[in-house]
Amino acid sequence: MADQVKVAIIGAGSIAFSLTITADLLTYSEFNDVNLSLMDIDQERLASTARLVEKAIADNRLHAKLDVTTDRKKAIRDADYVITSIRSGGMVAYRLDLEIPAKYGIEQGVGDTLGPGGIFYGLKNASAVVDIAHDIEEESPNALLINYTNPMAIVSWAVSDLTKVKYVGLCHSVPGTARTLSLYAGIPYEELEYVAAGINHMAWFVKLMWKGNDLYPMLREKLNDPRVYTDPTHPAYNDLVRVEVFKAFGYYSAEDSNHLSEYLPYFRKNQELLKRYRILNHKERLELMDRRATRDRESRDRLEKLPKIELNRSNEYAAQIIHAIETKTPTRVYGNVKNHGLISNLPPESVVELPVLVDGSGIHPTYVGELPPHLAALNLMNINAQELVVKALKEGSREAVIEALLLDPLTSSILTIPEIERMGHEMLEAEAPYLPKLKRIGFPSDWKRTSAPLVFAELKAWRTSL
């Protein structure tokens, strides 16, 4: 193991995330003297995190070194590991991701992976993480970039194509859902065996076993209980989207119902469906985010007043990966990596989520083979849009952004082509201060829309005004 491992956390102003990751590291005796570098552009939030991390180190009589900076290159310099969790443009830009599509009838309950919000979230965040990766190339070329920033597939794809850094993307949705499924089935989580594979926020439990037997028949029986739909005390009462997808397609998805409902064309067509499936609209999402910010402040105040901050290891993978590499202790996690044939019926250049082995020599994705074809088809609906967002970043193309929206399953289930184009341009203009530079679209002079003559004049005038 290196004499003193340096871990840089970019986006350390997120108190809950940063404290969790640092606590995970500090629970390993091998990292008693770890060098932690916390970086954020928000000085006030960064200072709050730093006070809590400093208190945790002192309370537990550890020898970790703490550096705090708003200088990203300084934080990254000579790092062995760089962990990213950011929201480019902050809540101002995120509100636009949700509020502009809502004007057109597209209600998003999360908006961080796909849908119009996820596409624009991807443009902003992927561009920012690519910039961070370029800093790593310059300041610590041997470092491993461990990314938690959404949209995971788009960010991972862009980093993999536009930089040369060592990389893995992490999300807790697979192990989190595994715990949920053990609860639904009424069995101990420790006895569950599973393999999940697909794309981030739409990975599938292709193997789900208990005591050597397929658990799916038992799970299907449990979820056929009418109380799932009527009884608020039933554990699956607020998971109806995933229950419906499971019943229709035969496999359980690794992301919750609010997320999954945005990646498919079935669940968000109108307000009645939102109520039926008990999924959030954009206003409820923004209210939730406001309450979360309040809870974060309250949590910070409470932790600062504690006699001692106890260090308890979470289920996050970052520290497990660092420990496995540094101590040469093999482990298995779920990671997001370039496909390159790992899932043979998904595009080789796409980013997939699947089991990853980690040891002293680094990250080793595992071969899965073919997904059931209908599951691969659902993944492909998302991958097609993801690819165009990455194209937009590579080429600076506004046209590719509009094409991504046209192919997005949620958007295309609600809007016509002219409506999608208009919404896309409105988002491009409103979010321009937060977006990477994108070229304007040029339309041929003889372009016409014979299927919609009544809106053609309006669209032509509107495009000309751009």
Secondary structure by P-SEA (a helix, b strand, c coil): cccbbbbbbccccaaaaaaaaaaaaaacccccbbbbbbbbccaaaaaaaaaaaaaaaaaaccbbbbbbccccccccccccbbbbbbbcccaaaaaaaccccccccccccccccccaaaaaaaaaaaaaaaaaaaaaacccccbbbbbcccaaaaaaaaaaacccccbbbbbaaaaaaaaaaaaaacccccccccccccccccccccccccccccaaaaaaaaacccccccccccccccaaaaaaaaaaccccccccaaaaaaacccccccaaaaaaaccccaaaaaaaaaaaaaaaaaaaaaaaacccbbbbbccccaaaaaaaaaacccbbbbbbccccccccccccccccccccccccccbbbbbbccccaaaaaaaaaaaaaaaaaaaaaacccaaaaaaaaaacaaaaacccaaaaaaaaaaaaaaacccccbbbbbbbcccccccccccaaaaaaaaaaac
